[in-house]
Amino acid sequence: MLPRLRTLFHHLNVANMSNAAANTNVACCTIPAVHSDYTPKGTYKSLGGFQKVYVTGPEKSDNAIIAVFDIFGYFPQTQQGADIIASSLKTTVYMPNFFEPKEPFPTSKHPPKSDQDKADLQAFFGPDGAAYPPANINKLVQFAQLLKSNGSKSVGAYGYCWGAKICILAGGSEDTPLNALGMVHPAMLSSDDATKLRVPMAMYITKDEPIDEFNKINDIISNKPFASKNDSANYKNMFHGFAAARADLANEENKREFEDVYTKLVNFFKNTLY
């Protein structure tokens, strides 16, 4: 998936979109148990221009966190992650349907098996596609602004794969409303994005992401004013998608690392939003 996304983002000149954009925290709380057969605990609401937003956690909280899913949209594994963060931090987590009124990319077409599948994936990221980055960066920024106007003192965001790219670019935009962001098995890692980053960041990669860019980004953000609040980890035994739609929580190793990465995210946001 990562090579295809790199090609597509390069084709769309998104890799050069740096106009919008480590230390390890000690675990300080215990996250809820992870289940392989999971029923999401949240509800869907219309909010901030989105007809569908998955909302989990308390009805009101001092701070808020926005989750940006991967190209496959809503999945129980991704929603379980949001539920874990909301429950652990007693914070409302919002997962907007960034792709509406269009649809997420079908899992049946990934990886692409035909020329048509490849064309469909490319179109998905194009100017008229559901995942077009500039449009979705604006959606994230505007939604964060709305949450702050509604009373949230601090707003964090985290994303997976494509969603991680959206988060770091939003976190590097001028006057970003975000106070912290997290990237989990991010697509299109680029040190250029880190140079304009304005807020603390957590970055968790796997064996499928480029280690050279990971190291470059860590070097860059280690010199930022917020360096002490950053966090990062390399899950060398995991694959791209292990914490989102592709997570196999019936597999003990995947389940263990799933728990670990969400513990890290919880502690990161606890240290940056509170």
Buried (B, 14 or more C-beta within 10 A) or exposed (E): BBEBBBEBBEEBEBBEBBBBBBEEBEEEEEBBEBEBEBEBBBEBEEBBEBEBBBBBBEEEBBBBBBBBBBBBBBBBBBBBBBBBBBBBBEBBBBBBBBBBEEEBBBEEBBEBEEEEBBEBBBBBBBEEBBBBBBBBBBBBBEBBBBBBEEEBEBBBBBBBBBBBBBBBBBBBBEEBBBBBBBBBBBBBBBBBBBBBBBBBBBBBBBBBBBEEBBBBBBEBBEEBEBBEBBBBBBBEEBBBBBBBBBBBBEEEEBBEBBBBBBBBBBBBBBBBBE
